[in-house]
Amino acid sequence: MLRSLVSNSFDTSIFKGDEGLIKTTVYLSIDEKGKISNIFAEGENKIFNQEAVRAITAANEGKIWKPATEDSNPVKTIFKLPLTMQFEGPIIKK
């Protein structure tokens, strides 16, 4: 479900279209009450990282998730979400 929300929020128009394969890993904290915070991305493409953080932030606006549990008690956890996009460049018609 999180992946679908992020996908629907992602703005691909900010890319040139010739980036090829780009990857990032987004990390986010989910607290004991199910709220998301501390979102950051690690990857080689700075624009992709920034857009991934923006999309996840937008997709989770007002959302509450079921937190992880330990011994039946809700606990804070860090969630890791790998993201990959393939850009093949503009199609040139002859």
N, C-alpha and C positions, 0 to 999 in steps of 0.2 A: 504494500500500500504506500509506504514512504517513497519508494522508487517511482511509482506512478505520479504521485503528487509533485515530486521534483521534476520529472519529465514534462509535465504539463506547465510548470512554471519557468522552465528553462528558455532563455531567449537566444536562439542561434543566429539571429540577424546581426549580432555584434561581431561575428567572425567573418574573415575574408572568404573562407570557403576552400582554401588551399592548404589548410593546416595539417592535413593527413590524419594520422591516428594520434589522439591526445588523451591523456589519462590524468586523473587526480584521485586522491583518497580524501574523503571528507570525514572529519571526526566531530562528534557532537556529544554533549553530555545530556543525559536524561535524568532529572532529579527524582527524588522519592515521590513527588506529586505528579510526575509525568510531564513536566515542562522541559523544553529543550533550551539549552544555553551553550555558550562556549563553542561556537561553530567555527572550525577552521579547516582549510584544505591544503594538502601537500601535493604538488605536482610541478612539472617543468614549465607549463604554460600559465603565466600569471593571469591572463584574461580569463582562461578557463577556470582557474581556481576561484577568482573573484565572482564569476557568474554562478559557479556551483554553490558558493556560500550564499549569494543573493537569492538563488532559487530555493534553497533549503529553508532559508529564513522566511521567505514569502509563503512557501507551501505549508509552513508550520504556524503561521499567524493564528493565534487563538486555539490551536490544537492541544489536546492533552492526550498523552500516550500512556499505555499501561506500563508502569515501571518494572524493572527487574526485581526479583525477590530473592532473599536469602533467609533461610529458616522461616519462611512464610511472611517475612517483613519486607516492605518496599525498600530498595536501596538505590543510591545513585550509581549510574554506570556510564561508560563511554561506548558509544556506538560508532562503528567504522563502516563507511559506505564508499566502495570503489565506484568510480564513474569513468566511462570511456566513450569517446565519440570518434567517428571516422568521417573526415571531410575529404571529398575527392576532387574538389575544384569545380569551377564553373563548367557547364556543358556548352561547348562551342558548336553551333549549328552551321553547316555549310550550305 
